[in-house]
Amino acid sequence: MADLTFRIGLCATCHHSRTVEARSGSDFRFCAKAKTEPSYPKYPPLPVTRCAGYEQSSVFNGSPGNEPLRVRFTAEMVSVIEELPRVPESMLGAGGLPGAAADGVVAELDRDEAGQFVALCQLYISSEPAATGFEDRNRVLRAIVSAINDAQT
C-alpha cells in the first residue's frame, strides 16, 4: 500500500477515485467529484498530496461498523488472485479466499482484508499497464475492485 500511496497519493484511498484505462492501455485516475463540482479536475496530476474533496473510502476506514463484507468472486477472479506473486498467504488461506467452484465463491472479508485486496489490485493495475501484455489480468483486477466496492453499498 505504501508504494501505491507514494505514486498516486490521496487518490489511492479516496472514495471518489477510480482507475480508468485509456484505449492506449495506460491507466489514469478519474475523480468522480469532478462530475458534480467542476472545480475538481477529472484526471488530477499524480501524486495528489492535498485535496479539499478527499474522503477516505469506507474500505479503508472501517465504516460502517465492523460487519464483514460479503464479496462475490468469480472463479476467474480467484484464479488471478492466486497467481499474483505478492499476495499474502493470510488472504488466500483461512479467513481469505477458499478454493472456488466453477461458478465462484462468496467470501466474507473484514474491512482490513477488503482494503488490502483493493490496494493490491490497484498496485498491480498501476504498475503493469495493459501495453505490457497484462490486459486480461488487469480487467479481472478491476472487476475485483468493483466487486469489493459493490459489497460496501
Buried (B, 14 or more C-beta within 10 A) or exposed (E): BEEBBEBBBBBBBBBBBBBEBEEEBEBBBBBBBBEEEEEBBBEBEBBBEEBEBBBEBBBBEBEEEEEBBEBBBBBBBBEBBEEBEEBEEEBBEEBBBBEBEEEBBEBEBBBEBBBBBBBBBBBBBBEBBBEEEBBEBBBBBBBBBEBBBEBBE
